[in-house]
Amino acid sequence: MIHNNQQQQGEDYINKIPTILLLNIINHVTDNVDLVCLLFSCKRLFNLTVNNEQYRNNLSFKKIKYIFPIEATDNNNNVFYSLFCYHLKSFQSLFDNAIKDTMIISNKESYDNHDEHDLLNITRVIVLDQLTSSEQLSTLKLPLSVTSLDLCVEMNEPLPIDFLPPNIKHLDIYGVMGGGSEENKSVLPDSLKSLNLTLTSQEKIDVNLLPEGLEKLDLYCTHFQLSTRQIGLDRLTSLTWLSSYCLVEEEEEEKKKDNGTAVVYCTLPSSLEYLDIELSSIQSPTYFQLLTRLVHLDLSLTNFGEFDSLYLDSLVSLETLKLFVTSVNIDASQIRLPPNLLEFIQTDSQLPISNLSTGFFPPSLTSLNIVLDENDFNSLRLPQKLKSFIVLSLSSIIPGDFIPTSVTKLEIHSGLDNPSINGLIPNSVESLWLEGNFDMSLLINHNIPSSNSIKKLVLERVKHESSKNCNNINNNNNNNNNNNNNNNDQPPIIKLPNNLEEFTWIHEEEEEEEDKHPSFEFIYPPTLKYIDYSRLEPPLYKLQTIPKSVQEFKYLVSKTKTIGDFEDTEVHSIGIDEGFIFPSTLKTLAVKVNNQGQFWIFKIDHIINQTNIEQLVIFGVGVDINFQVDIRRLDPENRNVLIIGKSLYGGIIQQQQQIDQHATDGYQQYRPIYLYFEPVMQSEQQREEDYINKIPTILLFNIINHVDDNVDLVCLLLTCKRLFNFTSATAVNNNNNNNLSFKHIEYIYTKESEPSTDENNNNVFYAQKCYHLGSFKRMFTNTFSDTLIINVTETSNQKIKSNGDNDVDDDDNIKKVLVLGEWDELSESSTTLPILPRSTTSLDIYPRVYDPLPTNYLPPRLKHLTIHYNGVIGSSSLLVFPDSLKSLSLKTSMTEVELNDKKTVCLLPVGLERLYFFSKSKLEPSRIGLDKLTSLNWLKSYSLSTEEIGTLPKSLVQLDFYLDHIPSPTYFNQLLNLTRDIGTPFSIIGKSLFGGIIHSQHMKDGQYRQIYLYFKSTGNTPPKLYFDLPLLLN
């Protein structure tokens, strides 16, 4: 009765509030989930927003918008996510009102379906990449009210002059801006204030392309650079923001002189306040001197030499400097920092700045991110106003008193084996991040005192070997020595700082790590509110019961189930599979997964019905999952549960209770609730190309060099314009052109070879006269630039063919040598042996050799040798092979192996791993020392006798053997490592790149012309051809 009276009084109070005040209350609720709950909790508010035509058109959700999906991976406020998963129909008007000013165009029909009246309110238009035709785009008539336009489709021709609305303020465009004639150019209106421009061609770029009133510019180019004057940047007197990695400065013919030093100033607008730029070099130390309004500078220098300098001391407004210099040592005398600088970041560098002094840093500095070595720790004194200090330490000892007592945020990163901190960390530090092989016990017990004010602690890759000592320290007062010995097998106990509020432990176990570190048990302080174990490879921790004080917990999924034979589907019951016990105080739970390309199913009814968790996050690095929802239980029995994301995807789940017949307390169960995620398939071509265009050049090299299959590589380069242009431009203009090549193709002599050679499709001999991929000719020739062909047939003198005219003795690039032809009948092979480069690691001698090879003839680093020896090997004539040899193909006419003492001779190097052996008469394996080859794993021979038992190496993995008979049933029992030879799949493009692209033409009857393959017989062996048939077009 009392409860009903209180509810009635509350409703009476709400009914007396003026409508205008209620509308004001609704409009001031910025969190959409809170707003939905508020409207559900009050009938008058609900009716006001749902049933009142007068007011509901003026109410909307907040902070949601359309974001093109490529930019939306980590953005949970994107309406793209909620379009097909919005179920709050009562609030449809609030949802529609939030995006009513935005038009999405995916095709011509989607544009035509818009009502003319609705077009008057459109201020933002997004053209998706499904609209692939520039002609289709040019026919669109955008509303005059549009102020923001995102063209997510590539422009292959300039936009019509009257295409852009006259009042547009923001434009995102990708493609060409100039054409073949002066009239055929895109014209950007003077109203434009913000421009995100990616150029795919520099043809006819006009100096007046950019409007003078532009304030923000993000400029990118796909495979070329632009000079600042070429695009007219010096005209933009209102530009305050510039980000670009494709700008270069034109060389000045006449440079001003200042005390004999060349002075060159950049032609960037002096109005700039924010600048993010990459330059190969700067023309003078005073290059940025005129940018006196600059507040933020992010500078990358890719070719900063020892004689270059950078003087920024005239930039009195500069507060933040991020400096990246590629892999070179720079001296402190080469750089002058701004006098009022607040933040200095040395980005992505592993090298310290040499000869640092205390005066290098301005006294105003409050944040520093830098690389320091041992000399720096001993000689420097950091600014006393420093609040944030992040250091990559190249010293094994970091003095604790080096850190100023003003620092509140401290990060120490070390890649050394045994780094340590000498002394206590200052009490002023509230946030501490330690990365490296620091000793956990020393950190906790000696460097971080329990009275420390640390509230946030991150430990990354800390060392665990001495953690048993830490266990003994913590248990010394409570256990005797025997107990201590027993506890060494238990997880060591670590006591965290007393006032800690946030704790993160990061440790990703490396595959090559031999020592698996033990688990830990932590003593958590009662102040702890946040635990992050999402980057901790299990089972390094022992934690089932989450401390009661914790409000947010993150973990990495380690236990999953599968469904039948669906190996690509992972099922995880959140909270149950890991055995966690969540306290009632836990409000936020984050679950991380790391299996890319998997189908994921998450069971979530446990956290809905058995916990008080209000926010669930499922995410992963390299995984197409970024899911974040709020959970609101709308009644005590959880019959109605609101599960909704920030962009309003989701809705209300209505649960039905059912009595668990197996529970003695009548516990009420609910039907299971699952979340299902599919891998995101990138189907939009433009999205892929947008992504490719933003990849740094060095990463493109890495991508191309890691494609192992040549056919796949050709298809990749043909399907991506930037990659194709990149390889073509590289082959012509770039000094790194020799770094790109095809894989797994080589010269293999075809006249006389091993039996398997006929079936090898990777032979360049096949491809030389049938290579038609002219665009990739440089990559083809680069592939065998390390190969030398020597032909000894024509004369008694050697004839050398190579890719250059360098002296063979001096050519350090030669790794493989093939000796072809036949020796002159009047000469002996020993007198006509060619000179070999000392760098040779692979040697194939196909002419028959009749005399022993001279001493030290074979190169010292030789790993592979093919030789056909027709001489007799006796006590005075032995073939001597280098110890470096790993692979040998040996044919011989010898019939016996003997020395004067008649003992067995070991002709082969003991480190040999691969052997093909053929002789005219069968020999016992021990006669050539086969039993001593303890590293041999591959053997092929039809010339060995099987009379001896136990003489084959036990290390063999593959064996191709001809047997007259088996001397014993257990003859092969000792070869425990033998595996089944699966065989190598060989692959109009063959693996050696013979072939090319066939352009099929339709005939009148609709069929294609016939295609034939022609073979000319070379003997009794039938031809064998393997090739791939990728379809480049449907």
ABEGO torsion letter per residue (X at the ends): XAAAAAAAAAAAAAAABBAAAAAAAAAABABAAAAAAAAAABAAAAAAAAABAAAAAABBBBGBBBBBAAAAAABAABAAAAAAABABAAAAAAAAAAAAABBBBABAAAAAABBAAAAAABABBBBBAABABAAAAAABBBBAABABBBBABBBABBBBAAABBAABABBBBBEBABBABAABBBBBBAABABBBBBBABABGBBAAABBAABABBBBBBAABBBBAAAAGAAABAABABBBBAABBBBBBABBBBBGGBBBBBBABBAABABBBBBBABBABAAAAAABAABABBBBBBABBBAABBBBAAABAABABBBBBBBGBBBBAAABBBBAABABBBBBGBABBBBGBBAAABBAABABBBBBBBAAAAAABBBBAABABBBBBBABABBBAAABBAABABBBBBBABABBBBBEBBBAABABBBBBEABBAAAAAAAABBAABABABBBBBGBBAAAAAAAAAAAAAAABBAAAAAAAAABBBBBBBBAABABBBBBBBBBAABABBBBBBBBBBBAABABBBAAABBOBABBBABBBAABABBBBBBABBBBBEABAABBBBBBGAAAGBBBBAABABBBBBBABBGBBBBBBAAAAAAABABABBBBBBBGBBBBBBBBBBBABAAGABBBBBBAAGBEEBBBBBBBBBAABAAGBBBBBBBBBBBBBBBBABAAAAAAAAAABBAAAAAAAAAABABAAAAAAAAAABAAAAAAAAAAAAABAAAAABBBBGBBBBBAABBBAAAAABAABAAAAAAABABAAAAAAAAAAAAABBBBBAAABABBBBBBABABBAAABAABABBBBBEBBBAABBAAAABBBBBAABABBBBABBBABBBBBGABBAABABBBBBBABBBBAABBBBBBAABABBBBBBABABBBBAAGBBBBABBAABABBBBBBABBBBAAAAGAAABAABABBBBAABBAABBGABBAABABBBBBBABBABAAAAAABAABBBBAEBBBXXBBAAGBEEBBBBBBBAAGBBBBBBBBBBBAEABBBBBBBBBBBABX
